[in-house]
Amino acid sequence: MEDILNNISYLHIFLACLIVFIASLAQSIFGMGWGLIAAPLLALLDPTLIPGTIVFLGFFAAFYPSIIYHKDVNWQIFRPSILGRFLGSVIAGPITAYLIATNKIELILGIVLIVTILISMTKIGKIKQNQKNHFIAGTFSGILGTLVGVGGTPMGIIHQNNDPIMVRANNNVFFMTGSIISIIILLVADVMQSYHIIMGVMLLPPLFLASLVAKYFIKYTKNFLKPYILITCTVSSIGLVLRGLDLI
């Protein structure tokens, strides 16, 4: 651990804490947004944090909101979603190990995020709320969440026309449970290393602080925060793709 800390600057820690605070704030408010913000920015700061530290922190980002809003969870659609998350995580485990071994994780993360942004800007018709569709959404979330730490888009699509209170509750419990599954899969695939855990523990204070103060920001951020999330994610995603192609 001492060797790891000696190679980390104070500026590095400060920027990582700031990123985690903003991403956790979005997660608490919207029930999603953690990976969309944290993954590209932390990847630009330190590519080795992807996906291990993102997934590790993702559990804690959703943990406190899950406790607060658990009474609003719709368990009927949660169960097939989390089964899909498990299947998707199992599929993604060996793929993640390959991408890291071949240094392609940044490129894939950038592409995934750009596609995510394009989808979020596209009008999608109302999706039938049945167990099959929630299982499919959960599966894709498991693949993307384990692969690059960004599994929110499929859940955002399936829940786009649902009650925001229920969505916030379901998604936080879903991502909390899904993160545990992904951590286990990444450990089995030998992707999760001690560095990811140590960095994750160091970044917990700003994450918990954001969870605690989120309730004071809800009424101000509904329409204000989303455009900035998309702009920030777009710029950082393009940077990841360019760096993944060795163009910068």
N, C-alpha and C positions, 0 to 999 in steps of 0.2 A: 504493500500500500504506500509506503514512503517513497518508493521510486515513482509511482504514478503521480503523487502529489507534487513531487519536485519538478515534473514536466508540465505542470499546469500553471499558467500565469493568473494573476488576480483579475486582469481584464477578461480572460477566457471565462473565469467563473462568474464574473459580474454579468457578462453578455448572456451566458447560459441561464442564469437566474432570471434575467429580464424576459427572455424568450419563454421560459417555463411559466412565469407568472401570467403573462398575457394569454398563453395557450390554455392554462388551467382556468383562467377567468372566463374565457369563451366556452369551455366545456361545462362549467357550472351553470352558465346562463342559458345556453342553447341546448345542452345535452349532446353536443358534438362540437368539433372544431379543434380538439386537442391535437390530433395528428396532422391536420391540415396546416396548422401554424407551427407546431413544434418540430415536425419532421424536416421540412425543407430548411428552416433557419438553423436548427442544430446541425443538420448535415453540412451546411455551408461553413459553420463554425468548426465542426469536428466530425468528419464522415464516419469515424469508427463508432460513433454513438448510435448509428442506425443498423438494425432496428432495435438492438438490445435495450439500450437505456430508454428509448421512446416507449417501448412496450412495458418495461418495468414501471416507469412513471405513470403510464396510462392507467394502471390499476389504481394508483392513489388519486389521480385526477378525477376519477369517477367514484371513488370510495365514499367521500363525505356527502356529495350530492345524492348518492344512492340511499344513504341512511335517512336523509332529510325527506326525500320524495318517494320512498318505497311504497307508501300507502296508495300512490296513484298508478302503480304498475299494472298493466293488463297482462296477467300471467298466461292467458290463453294464446296470445301471439308471441309471448316471450319464449315459451318452451321450444317451439320449432325453430325460432331464430337462433337460440343458443346451441341447439343440435347442429344446425348448419354451420355455426361458428367453429364448432369442434371439428367437423369434417374439413372445412376450408383450411384450418390451421394445420391439420395433419398433411394435407396436400402441399401446403406452402413450405413446410419444414425443410425438406431436402433441396427445394428450389432456392430457398434463402441461403443455405450453406454454399450452394454452387455460385450464386451471384457474388457473395462476399469473397469467395476463393478466387474468382476471376475479375475482381475489382469493377463489377458492373452495377453495383447497388445504387450509386448516385444517378447513373443514367436512367435506370428503371424507375427510381423514385421520382425523378423529374418528369418522366413521361406519364407516369400514373397521376401525378398531381395536375399536369396540364389537361389531361383527359377529364379529371375530376372537376376542374374549373369550367371546362366547356359544358359538361353535363349540368353543372349547377346553374348555368346561364341559359339552359334550354328548357322550354316548357314541356313537361312530360304529363301525359294524360293520367287520369285517376287510376290507380292500381287497386285491384280487388284485394281486400284485406282478408286473406285466408291463410291457413297454415302452410300450404305449399309455397306461396309467394314469400312468406316470411322465412321459410327454410332456405329458399334460394338466396334471398337478400343476406341472410346470416352466413351462408356459405361463401359468398363473394367477399363479405366483410372479413371473414376469417382468413381468406387467402391474402387479401391486401393488408389487413392488420398485422399479420405475422410476417409477411414479406417485407414491407417497408414501414410498418407502424401507422398506416393511414387506412382505417377500415370504416370511416364514417359515411362515405358517399352512398353505398348501397342502402344503409339504414335511413339516410336522409331522403332517398328516393321513395322507399316503401312507406315512409311516414309523412310524406309531404303534405297530405291533406287531413292528417289526424290532429286531434286536440293537442296543442303545444304542451300542456301540463302533463298529459300522459306520455307524450314523446320524450320529454325531458326525463321523466322517471324511468321509462323503459330503456332508453338509450344508455343512461348512466349505469343502471344495473347490468345491462347487456355488456357494456364495455369493461366494467369492473370484472365480471365473470370471464369474459372473453380474454382479457389480459392475462388472467391466471392460466388459462388454457394455452395461450401463445407462449408464455414464459416457459411452461413445461416442455412444449414442443421445441423451442429454441435451445433449451438445455439438453434435450435428447439429441438434437442435431449438432451440438457442440458449437452453437453460434453465440449463446449467452456466456460471456466471460466475466471474470471478477472486476475488470475495468468498468463494465457497464453497470454493475451493481454499486460499486463505490461512487461513481459519478451520479448515479440515480439517488443514492442516499444523500449526497451533498446538495442535490437540487430539490430535496423535499420541502425545506422551509418556505421558499417562495410559492411552491405549489399549494401548500396548506394555507398560506396567507391569502392567496387568491380565492380559494374555496370559501374561506371565512367571510371575505368582504364582498363576494359576488352579489349578494342580495341587495347591496346598496347601489349596484350598477345596473340592475336589470331594467329599470324603467328608462334609463338613458341610452342603453346600448342596442336596443332591439333593431332600430333602423340605422344607427350610427356605425356600429362595429363591423357589420357584415361586408360593406364595400371595401373597407381597409384590409380586412382579412383576405379577400379575393385579390386585391392589388398586390399585397405583400407576398402572397403565395405565388402569384403569377411571375413576379420578378425573380423570386428565389428559385422557382422551378426551372425557369429558363436558364438561370445561372448554373443549376445542377446539371442540366442536359449539356450545356456547353462545356462544363468541366468534365463531365463523363465522356465527352467526345474528344477531350484533350485540346479544346479550342481556346481555353483560358487557363 
